[in-house]
Amino acid sequence: MKYPITILRHIPLHKQEEILIGMIENNLDYFIQLTDDVNLTKHKKKTYQVSELIFKYLLAQTSSESQTIKRYSQLFREQLCPHTAILDSILKTLDEKFIEFIDYHFNYRTLSILEMDIDYGNLEHINQICEVMQEHIHEKYPEFVNRSLTTIESKEYSYLSFVFSNHKITIIERIGYYRLGGSEREQFSSFLVKYVIDLQNGFLEYHWNKTAAQNFYKNKIPQDIMLNNEDELTGYMQSKINEWFDDGITTSKSVPDIISPLEDHHSAQSAFQTSPLEASLYHLFIEDHENLLQQINEVFPSNTVLSKNPELNSYLQNNYDLSGDSLEKAISLLNGIRLRDLVKEIDSLQLSQYIYSFALRDIINVTSSRTRHSRREPVYHTEPYWYLLEMIKRLKVVSEISFHYEIDEHEDIRYQQKFTVKVRRDKLTFEFLQSSSENDANINYLAESRRSIYEHIKNRIREFIRGLSQVTS
């Protein structure tokens, strides 16, 4: 078992150290017997636990290679994994930790609506479909079921694993590897992607890291893999799904093949029939707007909307000859000006979620109307938000939203992320904001945040789609 560096690069170094120490701690009696007490005392400090001392002792037995990641890789291979008495435990821990952190690495995700004959209200029916698909994979690809990442013995080694849990089929594939630039020594990293067939929620998902994908397009090995952009990557992933499941996984289109100009929709059902994913983003947008109005009313309870002011209505009708839709639009614009001034008085830190950018397509999806706050602060402070609001309410579709989002997962943990969700072709794409300056110490928190917030937003979209699918069927 070699477990190459191309895989270990996806786990931060300090987390690799934690994993190694944890493995020793879980098998402490075994490692104490293997450790030379005399040599161990050379590394002893009062602040160290026994497992930390053993870790430093074993690390000292590795070569003098200056790169920490290579020393840790050697420690995995030569000091821990050869011990057959604990090998199964170590391999299980490595796989669990890798999957735990890889959710941080996958900052780019796509989501398509499954178009399969599934009764989503019937859990027994979903279980039956899951069992059929599991039997298919066990019969066709038995060697790839629950496959350990540690079976990757070199950077050239291919990898594929199917995992079944919670009415989902998760597939991890190592498509290839690529050269890392900006280093005197030749270094490589794996290009990994994840597929999720979420049968309970009705989605097909593709996950990858956007920066890693761009590096792979430019420096991929082997060179005969013809992937040069996102469309080719998603096309490759779709072809693999078709291959593995004999074309049994189909998805619906988010917009018609021939896109007509946007038009006013009198109902959410009408917008959903035309473009279900854009209608889903509208649903998120309008819910956010309603939350904003509630926040304003809580801070300024004495302020009422202008449409309830009979004197203003009379003034506009008599002095500007406004009535009907024209009167309603005029009052809406005045309300926007008023509410924009009020929201400026609200501390953005009080907002657990807010939009900092959004867009909607115009004619035949060639151009778009977009508004964005330059510092990723609430877009409600800008005039375009309030000017476009009435148009969005009429169209009932939105093509892109950027969120700052927070949720309370546990009593003492509050998850927070910034991300953009948009409609592209027949998919929703999620791109989480990722900075090279992020502290490795927060990687575990960020991975949990992405996992929790992504599932939360996905569930909201599922509920909207499921509800309207039943109405329009």
N, C-alpha and C positions, 0 to 999 in steps of 0.2 A: 504494500500500500504506500503510494507516494504522495498523494494529495498535493498537486502542484501549486506553485506560487500564483499562477494565473487565477486560481479559485480563491486562494487566501486573500488576494488583493481586495476582495469585496467585503472583507471584515476589517474594521479599524484595528490598528496594532494594539491599542490598549485593551480592546475587547478580546483579541486573540490571547493576550496575557491572562485576562480574567478567565477565559475558557480553559486554558492550560492549568491554571491554579485550581479551578473548580474540578477538573478531572482528577487531579492529584488528591484534592480534599475528599472527593467521593470514594476514592480507593486508598485512603491514607495508610491503613495497616499494611497493605501490600507494598507501597512505596517506601515506608519506613524500613521494612526488611531489606530493601534493595540499596538503601543509602548508607554510605560510610559515615558513621557518626563523627569521626575525626575531621574529615573534609567538610562535613556539614557545618561544624562550628566556625569554620573560617568565614562563613557568610552570615553568621548569626548577628542579629540586631534585636533590641528589645521590642521594636515595633512590629517585627515579623511574626506571623503565625507559622506553624510547622509546615503547612502546605506551601507557603511562600518561600520558606527556606529550602525546601526540597526542589521547588521550581528553579531557584537561582543556582542550586547545586547542579541540577541536570543541565541547565542552560550553559553552565561553565564547561560541560563535557562536549558541547558542540564545537564546530570548527571556529576559527578566528574571523570568519566572514563578517565584514563590518556592517552589512545590511541586516537590520533587525528582522525584517520579514523572512529573509533566508534562514536566519538562525532559528526562528520560530517554526518554519517549515521543517527544518532538520529535526527539531525537538519533537514535532508531531510524528515524523516518520521513524526516527531512530531510537528515541527514548521512550515513547509511549506506545505506539502501535505494535511494535514487535512483541509486546507482552500479551500473549494469547489469553491469559487469564482475565484480562480486563478489556480486551479488544472490542467486543460487542458493545460494551457500555460506552467506550470512547467514540466509536463510530456513530452511535445513536446520538450522543451529545453534539458531535460535530454537525451532523445533519440538522438537528433541531435548532442549533444556534445560527447556522447559516440561513435557514428559512426565516428565522426570526429577524435577522438584519437585512435580508434581501428586499424586504418591503420598502426600506429606505432607498435602496439602490434603484428600484423601479419607479422613477419619478414621472414616467410617461405611460399612460394607460388608455386603451380604447375600449369602447363598450358598444355592442350591437344587440338589437332585440332579436331573440330567438324566434323563429317562425316554425314551431313544431307543435304537433298535436298533443298538448299537455294540459291536463285539467289542474290549473294551479291552486284551486281551492280544495283539491283532494290529495292529501299527503300520501295516502296509500298508492295512488296512481303514480305520483312522483317517485316513490320508492321502487315501484315496479320498473319504471323506465331506467332508474339508476342501476338496478340489478342487471337489466338487459345489456346496458352499455358496459358495465363492469365485466360481465361474462364475455362480451365481444373482445375487450382489451386483453383479458386473461388468456383467451384462446389464441388471439392473433399476435400479441406481444408479451408473452409471460415473463420474458427476461427483463422487461422494462418496468414492471410493477414495483412500486416502493423501492426503487433503486437508490442506493447510497451514493452521495456525491463523492465519497472517498474511492469509488471505483475508477475515477479519473486518474490515471497513473502518469500521464504526461500532458503537456500542452497540446499535443496533436490528437489526443484521445477524444472520441465523440461521446456524447452523453445525452440520455433521454430517460425521464422518469414520469410514470403516471401515479398519482396519489388520489385516493377516493376518501372523501369525508364530507359530512354535513350537506348531502345532496349536491356536491360539487365534484367535478373532475379537474384536478390541478395538474398541469403538465409543465415540467421544467426541461428546457432544451438548451444545450450548449451548441450554438450554430457554428462557432469557430473561435478564433482568437486573433488578436491584432497587436501590432507593435506600438509601444508607448513612445511618444516623442519627447524631446527635451531632456534626454539623459545621455551621458557619455557611454554607459553600458547598454547593451541591447536588452530591453525588457518587454514583457508581453503581459496581456490581460485577456481573460476570457470574455466572449460576448454571449451573455445569457438572456433568454427570453422566457416569459411565463404565459401560459394559456390557462384560462379558467372557463369551464363550461358550468355555469350556475343554473342548474335545472330548477331549483325552487323559485328563483327570482326571474328566470327567463332571459338571461343575458349570456353572450359570448364575449370574453374579454381577452385582450392581448396586452401584456405588460413588458416594458423594457426601459433602459436608461437612455435618455436622448443623447447625452454627450458620448456615451460608449458607442451608441449606434453610429454617430457621425465619425468617430475615430475608426470604427470598423469599416465603414464605407471606403475610407481613404487608405487604410493600412491593413486590410483583411488578409487572413491566411486561412485556408488556401485561397489563392487568387481566382480559382474557377467558380467560386460562389458569386453569382451575379446579383449582388444587392448594392445599389448605389444611392438609394433614397428611401423615404418613408413608404411611398406607394409600393415599391418593390418588396420592402420588408413585410408589409401587411399582406401583399399578394402571396409571398412565400408562406407566411403563417396560415393563410386561408387554405393554400394548397396542401399543407401538412394536415390540417384538420380534415380536409376532404379525404386524404389518403388514409389516415388512421381510422376514420369512422365511415368509410365507404360512401361519402357524399350524404351522410344521414344528418348532418348538422347544417341547417339553413337559417339565414337571417333575413329580416325584412329591410326594405329600403326606407331611409329617413325622409327622402323627398322623391318625387317622380323623376324618371329618367330625363324627361324634358321639363325643365324648371320654368314655371310661368311667373310673371311679375307678382310681387306681393299684393295681396288684396285684403280689404277689411274682412274680419270674421266676426259674426254676430254671436258665436259661442265657442267655447273651448273645444267642443266636439268637432266643429267644422275645421278649426285649425289643426287638430290632431289628425284628422283624416288626410289633410294636405301634407303635413310635415310633422310627424309624431315627436321627433327629437327636438325640433325647434319649439314646438308647443310645450314640451317638457321643460325647456329652459325658461320659457315665458312663465310657466307655473312657479319655478324657483324665484324668478325676478319679482313677480307680483306678490308672492308670499313675503319676500324680503321688504317690499314697499309697505305692505300692511304692518309688518313688525316695526318699521320705521315710524309710521304714523302713530302706532300705539306708544312708542317711546316718546314721541313729541307730546302726545296727550298726557303722559304721566309726568313729564317735566313742566309742561305748560297747560294745566287742566282747564284754565279759564278761556283758552283760545278755541274758537269754533271755526269751522270752515266757512268761507265767504258765501257759499251757495245758499246758506240759511239766512242770509242778511237780506230782508225784503227791500230795504232802502237802496242797497247797491243794485239789486235787480231792476228796480224802478228807474234808477239813475241811468243805467246802461241802456235800458229800453227807450227812455224818453230822449236822451241826449245823443245817442249813437245809433238809434234805430236798430238795435240788436234784439233778436228773438230766436227761439228754437235752438238749433245746433250752434249758431254763431254766438248766441248769448252764453251757452254752456261752455264753449271753447274759451271765450274771454274770461269768464269766471275761473276756469281751470288754470289759465295762465297767471292770473292774479294770485290764485291760491299757491301756485308753484313759487312765485316770488316771495310770498309771505312765509311759506313753509321752509324755503331755503334759508331765510334769515333766522328762523327759529332753530333749525337744525345746527346752525353754526354755533349756537349757544350750548349745544350738548357736547360734553367731553367724549371724543371718539373712543376713549378707553372704557366708557360705559356700554359700548356696543359690542356684544359678544360675537356678532357677525355683521359684516357690511360688504357692499359691492364697491370695488375701486375701479372697475372698468367694465364696459359692456358694448356689444355691437349687434346690429341687425342688418341683414342683407337688403339691398335695394332691388334694382332691376336685374333679373336673370342671374343673380348671384355674382355679378361682375364687380360691383362696388359695394361698400358698406358704410353705414353711419356708425361712428364710434365716438365714445367719450371716455376719458380716462383721467384719473387724478395722477399728476406727475410723481408724487411721492407715495403712491399706493395707499393713500388715505381715503376716507369715504368720498365717493363720487357725488354724494348728495350736496356737497358744498359748491358744486359747479353748476352753471346755468344750463348746459346741454341736457343734464339729467332731467330737469323739470320740463324743458321744451320738448324732449322726445317722449316723455312719459305718456302723453295722450295718444301719440301715434302708436306706441307699443300696445297700449290698451285696445286700440282698434284692430291692429294687425294680429295680436295674440300669438306672436312668434318672436323669439330672440335667438340669434345665432351664436353668441359668445358672452360669457360672464366671467369676471375675475373676482374671487371672493377672498376676504380675510374671514376665517371661520374658527370658532371655538366651541367645544362641547365638553360637558362634564361626564367623563367616563366612570370615574370613581369619586368618592367623597373628597379625597385629597389630591386628585389628579385632574387637571384641566388641559385637554389637548388643543393645540393651536396650529394652524397651517394657512399659507397663502397658496392659491392654486387658480388655474384658469380651466374652465370647462367650455368646450365649443363643439359645434356640429361641423364635421368634415366628411364629405361623401356620405356614406351610409352608417356613420359611427359618431358616437360622442367621444371626444378625447379629453382626458384629464392630464394637465401638466402641473406638477407641484413645483413651486419656486425652490430652486436649489442654488446655494452659494458655495463657492470654493472656500470661503472663510468660516464655514460652519465648524463649530468645535466638535471634535470626535466624541467628546464626553456626552454629547446630546444625541448621538446617533440612535441609541435604543429608544429614547423618547420620541424622536422624529419618526422612526419606523412605526411605532405604536400610533402616533398621531395620524400618519398617512393611512394606515390600515383602518383606524376607527372612523376618521372623517370621510374617507372614500366610501366605506360601507354605509355610513349614515346618509350621504347624499344619494348613493345608489338606491337605498331603500325608499327615499322620498320619491325618486323618479319612478321606481317600480310601482309604488302605490298609485301615482298619478296615471301611469300607463295602464295599469290593471283596471283602474276605475273607469277610464274612458273606453278601453277596449270592450268592457262589458256593456257600456251604454250604446256604443256604435255597432256592436255585433248583431 
